[in-house]
Amino acid sequence: MTRKNVLVFRELPEDQLARLRQVHQVTVADPRMLPDEFNAALPTTHGLIGASHPVDAALLDRAPQLEVISSVSVGVDNYPLAELYARGIVLCHTPGVLTETVADTAFALLMATQRRVVELANLVRDGQWKSSVGDDLFGYDVHGKTLGIVGFGRIAPRGRPCYASAGTSRSRDPYATRCAARAIGHRARDAAFVGCDARDDRCRVLRTHETGRRLHQRRARRNGR
């Protein structure tokens, strides 16, 4: 096997670096801390491995021998896909590696919000919880509620054990198939955001800029505006 020049631009576990060094010439240079070393290695680099550093056409121009980029990430928004395709550079990433972790985190945020966990923890930490809290800090029960899920891709199905505690879950995703939803016992609707209204206490939706926009559009259509 021909030894290639590999530029590692984000910290990797030592055992992974050792494997690379057995078969390739490896340079480790994080551009945030070692920009000169990173830039000096680019002209002879055949492979890049790292994450969280934007790669653009100007950087690719300085790496004329580049053949492959291995991104230690799920997303590929830091990479100019059309530019890589035009230059014949292969881009690898790690889809699915954090799927269950993100599902766990999303449900943890929902639970923390509904049960006012952070606010109550701050009261304890600051020594302000000296008597029973008022109704404004009781929060809301999640069990027995209908959980609305905007999007039903890789992550949403992995949260099934969490959703079970909420009682019922319904999703809105024009790209998800009913078969995929039924396979995990989930009730999916592809025509409307069924059963979920931001004003309905029976249904709790993780509110983001995008979900907020969709809910606003739905209410506007419903009101004929």
C-alpha positions in Angstrom: 0.0 0.0 0.0 1.3 3.4 -0.9 1.7 5.7 2.1 -0.4 8.8 1.9 -0.1 12.1 3.6 -2.9 12.6 6.1 -3.6 15.9 7.8 -5.5 15.5 11.1 -7.1 18.9 11.9 -9.0 17.9 15.1 -7.9 15.9 18.1 -8.4 12.1 17.7 -8.0 9.3 20.2 -4.4 8.0 20.4 -5.4 4.5 19.3 -6.9 5.9 16.1 -3.8 8.0 15.4 -1.6 5.0 16.0 -3.6 3.0 13.4 -3.2 5.8 10.9 0.5 6.1 11.5 1.0 2.5 10.8 0.0 2.9 7.2 0.3 6.7 6.4 2.4 9.7 7.0 0.3 11.7 9.6 0.5 15.4 10.5 -1.6 16.7 13.4 -2.3 20.4 13.2 -5.4 22.0 14.5 -5.9 25.2 12.4 -7.3 27.0 15.4 -4.1 26.6 17.4 -1.5 25.7 14.7 -2.5 27.6 11.6 1.0 27.9 10.1 1.6 24.1 10.4 -1.9 23.4 9.0 -1.4 25.6 6.0 2.1 24.3 5.4 0.9 20.7 5.2 -2.0 21.4 2.8 0.0 21.3 -0.5 1.0 17.7 0.0 -2.0 16.4 1.8 -3.9 13.5 0.3 -6.5 13.1 3.1 -8.0 15.3 5.7 -9.5 14.1 9.0 -11.3 16.3 11.5 -14.3 18.4 12.2 -15.6 21.9 13.1 -13.5 23.7 10.6 -15.0 25.2 7.4 -13.6 23.9 4.2 -14.1 26.2 1.2 -12.8 26.5 -2.4 -9.9 28.6 -1.3 -8.7 25.9 1.1 -9.1 23.3 -1.6 -7.0 25.3 -4.0 -4.2 25.1 -1.5 -4.5 21.3 -1.3 -4.2 20.2 -5.0 -3.4 16.6 -4.1 -6.4 16.1 -1.8 -8.4 12.9 -2.5 -10.6 12.4 0.5 -12.0 14.2 3.5 -13.1 12.2 6.6 -15.3 14.4 8.7 -15.8 13.3 12.3 -19.4 14.6 12.2 -22.9 13.8 11.3 -23.6 17.0 9.4 -21.7 18.1 6.3 -22.6 21.8 6.4 -18.9 22.8 6.7 -18.1 21.4 3.3 -18.8 22.7 -0.3 -20.4 19.6 -1.7 -20.7 20.8 -5.3 -17.0 21.9 -5.2 -15.9 18.6 -3.8 -17.9 16.7 -6.5 -16.4 18.8 -9.2 -12.9 18.1 -8.0 -13.5 14.4 -7.5 -12.8 14.6 -3.7 -14.6 12.0 -1.6 -16.3 13.2 1.5 -16.9 10.7 4.4 -18.9 11.5 7.5 -20.5 9.6 10.4 -24.3 9.5 10.0 -26.2 7.8 12.8 -23.4 7.8 15.4 -25.3 10.2 17.7 -28.9 9.3 16.7 -29.9 7.8 20.1 -27.9 10.4 22.0 -29.8 13.3 20.3 -33.1 11.5 20.9 -32.2 11.2 24.6 -31.2 14.8 24.8 -34.3 16.1 23.1 -36.6 14.3 25.5 -34.4 15.4 28.4 -34.9 19.0 27.4 -38.7 18.5 27.1 -38.8 16.9 30.5 -36.7 19.7 32.0 -38.9 22.3 30.5 -42.2 20.8 31.5 -41.1 20.0 35.1 -39.1 23.3 35.5 -36.0 21.3 36.5 -33.4 24.0 35.9 -35.4 26.7 37.7 -36.0 24.5 40.7 -32.4 23.3 40.8 -31.3 26.9 40.8 -33.5 27.7 43.7 -31.9 24.8 45.7 -28.4 25.8 44.7 -29.0 29.5 45.6 -30.6 28.6 49.0 -33.9 30.1 48.0 -36.1 27.0 48.4 -37.2 27.6 51.9 -40.9 26.6 51.6 -43.2 25.0 49.2 -43.1 26.5 45.7 -46.1 28.1 44.2 -48.3 27.0 41.3 -46.1 28.9 38.8 -43.3 26.4 39.4 -45.3 23.2 39.5 -44.8 22.7 35.7 -46.8 20.2 33.7 -47.1 16.4 33.7 -45.8 14.7 30.6 -47.3 11.2 31.2 -50.6 10.8 29.5 -50.0 13.7 27.1 -49.9 13.6 23.3 -46.3 14.3 22.2 -46.0 16.1 18.8 -42.9 15.3 16.8 -42.0 17.6 13.9 -40.0 15.4 11.5 -39.7 11.6 11.7 -36.3 10.8 10.3 -33.5 8.8 11.9 -33.7 10.4 15.3 -37.4 10.4 16.2 -38.0 6.6 16.0 -35.1 6.0 18.4 -36.9 7.9 21.1 -39.7 5.3 21.3 -38.9 4.2 24.9 -39.1 7.9 26.0 -42.3 8.6 24.1 -43.9 5.6 25.7 -43.9 7.5 29.0 -45.8 10.4 27.4 -48.7 8.1 26.4 -49.3 9.0 22.7 -47.0 10.3 20.1 -47.9 11.8 16.7 -45.6 13.1 14.0 -45.7 15.5 11.1 -43.2 14.7 8.3 -44.1 14.7 4.6 -41.1 12.5 3.8 -41.7 9.7 6.4 -43.6 6.6 5.5 -46.5 5.2 7.4 -44.9 1.8 7.3 -41.8 3.1 9.1 -44.0 4.6 11.8 -46.2 1.6 12.2 -43.1 -0.6 12.5 -42.4 1.0 15.9 -46.0 1.4 17.0 -46.1 5.1 16.2 -49.1 7.1 14.9 -47.9 9.1 11.9 -49.9 11.7 9.9 -48.6 13.1 6.7 -51.4 15.5 5.9 -51.5 17.8 8.8 -50.0 18.5 12.2 -52.7 16.4 13.8 -53.7 16.7 17.4 -51.1 19.3 18.2 -51.9 22.9 19.0 -49.5 25.2 20.8 -52.4 26.3 23.0 -53.5 22.8 23.8 -52.2 21.6 27.2 -52.7 18.0 26.1 -49.9 18.3 23.5 -46.3 19.5 24.0 -44.1 20.3 21.1 -40.4 21.1 21.2 -40.5 24.7 20.0 -37.8 25.9 17.7 -37.6 28.6 15.0 -38.7 26.1 12.4 -41.5 24.5 14.4 -42.7 27.9 15.5 -42.9 29.0 11.8 -44.8 25.9 10.9 -47.3 26.3 13.7 -47.8 29.9 12.7 -48.5 29.0 9.1 -51.0 26.3 10.2 -52.9 28.8 12.4 -52.9 31.3 9.6 -54.4 28.8 7.1 -56.9 27.7 9.7 -58.0 31.4 10.2 -58.2 32.0 6.5 -55.3 34.5 6.4 
